Every structure is written in structure tokens, then in C-alpha cells.
Amino acid sequence: MALNGHCMCGAVAWTYSGEITRNLVCHCTDCQRATSAPFTAFLGMKPDKLSWSGDIRHYESSPNTFRGFCPSCGARLYFRSDRWPAEVHVHAATLDDPGEYRADAQVMMRSRAKWLDRLQSIPVHEDFQQAPSTVTP
């Protein structure tokens, strides 16, 4: 399987040619804090089949657990840990076409944001709910 992706500004890019080891949506509190989002979707990839270009910075979120990000735009790129030495967990949102991502499972459901249950019942809009304010503070 061949996949490609990049950060928000394009300064960091990746390519992968191998089998995906997992497609998960993680609801753990560490992923929530790291991404400022209620959950994180990621793909498990074999490190020897994954190539990166550009400058990547790392944050050690717990001992021997690192989260890679682009220093230019701040986009989160991946998670790697000694707990899973044969995998790098690349954020699905960095795929060239993230709309094609299909998760196989959700994990850490005990930390799932309860307000996600309401999403099906609240109004939806194709654009912003309100126009941006024209008044500057």
C-alpha cells in the first residue's frame, strides 16, 4: 500500500509503502491534550517503510513516548513509543486525502468526550454558523 501525507503548511511530508498495522480512533486523554481535539485518528505504520522530508520536532509526552510535529505550522504528525517499537502512529489528518481514511476500531472509550453523543442531534451548517465579525476589538 502506498500512502502520502504532509503537515498543514507543507514543510514536512511523508511517504509510506507497506501494510498498515492498525487504523484506530483514540479517545485517550493524552491524545486529546496533544491534539486539542476530542479524539485522534491514526494509522500504524512500520518505521522502515516510512520516509519523512522536512524538519520535525519532538515532544516527549511521557518517558520514551514522543509526539512529532512541524515547527513551522505546529501540525501534529505522529506518535511513537517504546511500548510499540515496531510502529509509528501517523495522524490520519495528515494524509493527502484524509477523507478516505477508514478506522477499524475506537480505543480508550473510557475517556471519550461525552458531548460527542450529541453530534447527531444538533444543527449542521455547510459553512460557518455566523458570518465573521467585521468589528475589530
Disulfide bonds with the S-S distance in Angstrom:
none
